[in-house]
Structures are given as structure tokens and as C-alpha cells.
Amino acid sequence: MLSPHEIAALMLVRDAGDYLTLDDPDLGALLKRKLVELDRTTRDKPKPRLTRDGDFILKAIAEVR
């Protein structure tokens, strides 16, 4: 089960992934659960992005609301 902070972090990755810092503990939990991955294709620092599972969870939450 995801905490409210982790759900909020998923939403932030979806909406503002380019502006997130990677030292957020909630982001670390999402990486561990494979809901977020790091895009290392850029020359800058890696940027978090949703995996298919992370996107699925946010869509499921949106349907329940």
C-alpha cells in the first residue's frame, strides 16, 4: 500500500519530473517498488519518470475519485 506522500510523489513525477530532486525518501520508495524509473538518456542528472505500473496506479486512483 502506498502512503499519501508516495501517491503525491507519483503525481509530482508525472507533472513535474524535470524539477524534482532525487534525495526525496518517497521517491526512493517509488524507485524500489518500480513505480518510477530514472531516465539517464539526458546529459544532465537523471530525471525520474513513471513506469507503466506507476501510470496505472495514478489512472486507477483518478477513476475512483
C-alpha positions, 0 to 999 in steps of 0.5 A: 500500500502506498502512503499519501506522500508516495501517491503525491510523489507519483503525481509530482513525477508525472507533472513535474519530473524535470524539477524534482530532486532525487534525495526525496525518501518517497521517491526512493520508495517509488524507485524500489517498488518500480513505480518510477524509473530514472531516465539517464538518456539526458546529459544532465542528472537523471530525471525520474519518470513513471513506469507503466505500473506507476501510470496505472496506479495514478489512472486507477486512483483518478477513476475512483475519485 
